[in-house]
Amino acid sequence: MSFSLYILYATVSLGSWFYVSRTQPRRASKSVAHRLLSLVVALHTVYILGQLLWFRPPNLFSRLQLPINAPVDRIKTILWMEAGFGHASNPPLPKDVELLLSRLAIWVNRGLFTRFGQLSLQRCQFCSSLGDYALFTFASISLQYLQTATLLLVLTTGVNGRQRLRTAMLGVLVCAFLAEGYMLTSVSAVPLPKDAQHAFMWHDNLFLIRQVLFLALPLVLQVLPPIYAPGPPSVYLAPALAHLERALPRAHLLRHTQQVIMRHPELRDRAVRWWSRQAAEGEIAMGDETVQRTAEKLGLGFTEQKSLDREDGKLRMHARKVVESLKGLFTAPPN
């Protein structure tokens, strides 16, 4: 199921990339690619929920509701009773179950059961040491992390505007992998007391945490807002030139409009009244000492020099320099 589902991921991703690069314009292709990537996230979510609900790691003690120190003979008896056999008949159990029960007969292996799970003791026939069990378990865990990393690489591309999140998401995934490795190799390396009836199932609980992480990362990527990279400068030059072409005749029209205003008596009176009102309000504001002190603190002083030991405000000095630099533009050209 896992392999076929990720083949479907790859097929959908390649199809979205081909469709984006070959058939549609830029904006429309982004929309189509976003929908396809959302479909990939939806399929991944369904897959992880299926893992959490129906394909969790098997645990003999949890399923049979037995303590961790249950004898092997008792486990066999319960298994035969579940299979519908009586106490008199003793049919042979499957080879992998026999291997598991033979290993559980050794108390140290029950600690390995809690750390590396039932499947490592049941299926790994060559495992005989702690390193063998760790290698067998980390092989499947690494494959799951690799599959999720591949999915995150597909989801953090420039097509959906989330390329900036690639480093952060992969960093979270790597940290989670290192933390899980540390948990299984160091933190869980505590021998079980021989009279223990309950034990913390490290492998099963870390499986739940891992699947929740795999479920959350793609969903977080879909929730975060996209930020698309800026296009080439040529894309923005054409609109800028169009705006400039429209602004140039408007500037000429504005210059002629100002001249017409001063020639029309009614418009000239309105302009004089408006400028007179602005001058009066400006005089009142500039004469206020509180406004002058606030402007000086902000570096926008506008006071005029009244003595030799004081200079004009910074804003007034800057305005004077600007006016001096613009005088050359208004001088009449030589004949």
C-alpha positions in Angstrom: 0.0 0.0 0.0 2.8 2.4 0.9 4.8 1.9 -2.3 1.8 2.2 -4.6 0.5 5.3 -2.9 3.9 7.1 -3.2 4.0 6.0 -6.8 0.7 7.9 -7.2 2.3 10.9 -5.5 5.1 10.9 -8.0 2.8 10.5 -11.0 0.6 13.4 -9.9 3.6 15.6 -9.2 5.2 14.9 -12.6 1.9 15.4 -14.3 1.5 18.8 -12.6 5.0 19.9 -13.5 4.5 18.8 -17.2 1.2 20.6 -17.3 2.6 23.7 -15.8 5.6 23.9 -18.1 3.9 23.0 -21.4 0.3 23.9 -21.8 -1.0 26.8 -19.7 -0.1 30.4 -19.1 1.8 31.3 -15.9 -1.2 32.3 -13.7 -3.5 29.5 -14.9 -0.8 26.9 -14.5 -0.1 28.0 -10.9 -3.8 27.4 -10.2 -3.8 24.0 -11.8 -0.6 23.0 -10.0 -1.9 24.2 -6.7 -5.0 22.0 -7.1 -2.9 18.9 -8.0 -0.6 19.5 -5.0 -3.7 19.9 -2.8 -4.9 16.5 -4.1 -1.5 15.0 -3.2 -1.8 16.4 0.4 -5.4 15.0 0.6 -4.2 11.5 -0.5 -1.3 11.7 2.0 -3.7 12.7 4.8 -6.0 9.8 4.0 -3.0 7.4 4.0 -1.7 8.6 7.3 -5.1 8.4 8.9 -5.4 4.9 7.6 -2.0 4.0 9.2 -3.2 5.5 12.5 -6.6 3.8 12.5 -6.1 0.4 10.9 -2.4 -0.3 10.3 -0.8 0.4 13.7 2.1 -1.9 14.7 0.9 -5.1 16.2 1.5 -5.6 19.9 0.8 -9.1 21.3 0.5 -7.9 24.9 -1.9 -5.0 24.2 -4.1 -7.1 21.9 -4.4 -10.0 24.4 -4.5 -7.6 27.4 -1.6 -9.5 29.0 1.1 -8.1 31.3 4.6 -7.8 30.0 5.8 -10.6 32.3 3.1 -13.1 31.1 4.6 -16.6 30.6 5.0 -18.0 27.1 2.8 -21.0 27.8 0.0 -18.7 28.8 0.4 -16.7 25.6 0.3 -19.9 23.6 -2.8 -21.1 25.3 -4.6 -17.8 24.6 -3.5 -17.9 21.0 -4.9 -21.4 20.5 -8.1 -20.4 22.2 -8.5 -17.4 19.9 -7.9 -19.8 17.0 -10.7 -22.0 18.2 -8.7 -25.0 19.3 -9.2 -26.8 22.6 -6.7 -27.4 25.3 -6.1 -31.0 24.2 -5.1 -30.2 20.7 -1.8 -28.4 20.2 -1.5 -27.4 16.5 1.7 -25.9 15.4 1.8 -22.1 15.3 3.2 -20.2 12.3 7.0 -20.0 12.1 7.2 -16.3 12.8 5.0 -16.6 15.8 7.1 -19.5 17.1 10.2 -17.4 16.6 8.6 -14.5 18.6 7.5 -16.7 21.5 10.9 -18.4 21.6 12.6 -15.0 21.9 10.1 -13.8 24.5 11.1 -16.8 26.7 14.3 -14.8 27.4 13.5 -11.9 29.7 16.0 -9.5 28.1 14.1 -9.8 24.8 11.0 -8.4 26.4 12.8 -5.1 26.9 13.8 -5.2 23.2 10.1 -5.8 22.5 9.1 -2.5 24.1 12.0 -0.7 22.3 11.9 -2.1 18.8 8.4 -3.5 18.5 6.9 -6.9 17.9 7.7 -7.1 14.2 11.5 -6.8 14.8 11.4 -9.9 17.0 8.9 -11.7 14.9 10.3 -11.2 11.4 14.0 -10.5 11.8 15.4 -14.0 11.7 19.1 -13.0 11.6 18.8 -10.5 14.5 20.7 -11.7 17.6 22.1 -8.5 19.2 21.0 -5.0 20.1 22.6 -3.6 17.0 20.8 -6.0 14.7 17.4 -5.1 16.1 18.2 -1.4 15.9 19.4 -1.7 12.2 16.2 -3.6 11.3 14.0 -1.1 13.0 15.7 2.0 11.6 15.6 0.7 8.1 11.8 0.9 8.0 11.8 4.2 10.0 14.3 5.8 7.6 12.2 4.8 4.6 9.2 6.5 6.1 11.2 9.7 6.8 12.6 9.6 3.3 9.1 9.3 1.8 7.9 12.2 3.8 10.9 14.3 2.8 10.2 13.6 -0.8 6.6 14.7 -0.4 7.8 17.9 1.3 10.3 18.6 -1.5 7.4 18.3 -4.0 5.2 20.6 -1.9 7.9 23.3 -1.4 8.5 24.5 -4.9 8.2 27.8 -6.7 5.0 26.6 -8.4 2.9 26.9 -5.2 4.9 29.8 -3.7 6.3 27.9 -0.7 9.9 27.3 -1.7 11.1 29.5 1.2 9.7 26.9 3.7 11.7 24.0 2.3 14.7 24.4 4.7 12.5 24.8 7.7 10.3 21.8 7.0 13.2 19.5 6.2 15.0 20.7 9.3 12.0 19.8 11.4 12.0 16.4 9.8 15.7 15.8 10.3 15.5 16.9 14.0 12.5 14.5 14.5 14.5 11.6 13.0 17.5 12.3 15.2 15.3 12.7 18.3 13.6 9.3 17.6 16.9 7.7 17.1 18.1 9.0 20.4 15.0 7.8 22.1 15.3 4.3 20.8 19.0 3.9 21.3 19.6 5.8 24.6 16.5 6.9 26.5 14.7 3.5 26.2 17.8 1.5 27.2 16.5 0.8 30.6 16.3 -2.8 31.7 12.8 -4.1 32.7 12.4 -5.3 36.3 11.6 -9.0 36.4 8.5 -8.4 38.4 7.2 -5.6 36.0 3.7 -6.1 34.7 3.4 -2.9 32.7 6.0 -1.2 30.5 6.1 1.8 28.3 5.9 0.7 24.6 8.6 3.0 23.1 8.2 1.7 19.6 4.4 1.9 19.4 4.2 5.4 21.0 7.0 6.8 18.8 5.1 5.4 15.8 2.0 7.4 16.8 4.1 10.6 17.3 5.9 10.0 14.0 2.6 9.6 12.1 1.1 12.7 13.7 4.2 14.6 12.5 3.9 13.2 9.0 0.2 14.3 9.0 0.8 17.8 10.3 3.8 19.0 8.2 2.0 18.9 4.7 -1.1 20.4 6.2 0.8 23.3 7.7 2.4 23.9 4.3 -1.0 24.1 2.8 -2.3 26.5 5.4 0.7 29.0 5.2 0.2 31.8 2.7 2.2 31.5 -0.6 4.9 34.0 -1.5 5.8 33.8 -5.2 9.3 34.8 -6.3 9.4 38.0 -8.4 9.5 37.5 -12.1 12.2 38.8 -14.5 12.5 42.6 -14.8 11.2 42.6 -18.4 7.8 41.6 -17.0 7.5 44.9 -15.1 9.1 47.2 -17.7 6.1 47.1 -20.0 3.6 48.3 -17.4 6.0 50.9 -16.2 6.5 52.3 -19.7 2.7 52.3 -20.2 2.3 54.3 -17.0 5.0 56.8 -18.1 3.4 57.2 -21.5 0.1 58.1 -19.8 1.8 60.4 -17.2 3.7 62.5 -19.6 0.6 64.1 -21.4 -1.0 64.5 -18.0 2.0 66.5 -16.8 1.8 68.7 -19.9 -1.9 69.1 -19.3 -1.3 70.0 -15.6 1.1 72.8 -16.6 -1.3 74.3 -19.1 -4.2 73.9 -16.6 -2.3 76.0 -13.9 -1.8 78.8 -16.5 -5.5 78.7 -17.4 -6.5 78.9 -13.8 -4.7 82.2 -13.3 -6.3 83.7 -16.4 -9.9 82.8 -15.4 -11.2 85.3 -12.8 -13.4 82.9 -10.8 -10.8 80.2 -10.8 -8.1 82.7 -9.9 -10.1 84.0 -6.9 -10.6 80.4 -5.7 -6.9 79.6 -6.0 -6.0 82.8 -4.2 -8.4 82.1 -1.4 -7.2 78.5 -1.1 -3.5 79.5 -1.0 -4.3 82.3 1.5 -6.1 79.8 3.8 -3.2 77.4 3.5 -0.7 80.2 4.3 -2.7 81.3 7.4 -2.9 77.7 8.7 0.8 77.2 8.0 1.7 80.4 9.9 -0.4 79.3 12.9 1.2 75.8 12.9 4.7 77.1 12.4 4.3 79.7 15.1 3.3 77.2 17.7 6.3 76.5 20.1 5.1 73.0 20.8 5.1 72.1 17.1 8.6 73.7 16.7 10.0 71.6 19.6 8.4 68.4 18.4 9.8 69.0 14.9 13.3 69.7 16.2 13.2 66.4 18.2 12.1 64.5 15.0 14.9 66.1 12.9 12.3 68.1 10.9 13.0 71.5 12.3 11.7 74.4 10.2 12.6 77.5 12.3 14.3 80.4 10.5 17.7 81.8 11.6 17.2 84.8 13.9 20.7 85.2 15.3 24.3 84.3 14.3 24.6 81.6 16.9 21.6 79.6 15.6 21.1 78.1 12.2 18.0 77.3 10.3 16.1 74.0 10.9 17.1 70.9 9.0 13.9 70.8 7.0 14.2 74.4 6.0 17.9 73.9 5.0 16.9 70.8 3.0 14.1 72.7 1.2 16.4 75.6 0.4 18.9 73.2 -1.2 16.2 71.5 -3.3 14.9 74.9 -4.5 18.5 76.0 -5.4 19.0 72.8 -7.4 15.7 73.3 -9.3 16.4 76.9 -10.3 18.4 75.8 -13.2 15.4 74.0 -14.7 13.3 77.2 -14.9 15.9 79.5 -16.4 15.2 80.6 -20.0 17.4 78.9 -22.6 19.9 81.1 -24.4 18.9 82.4 -27.8 
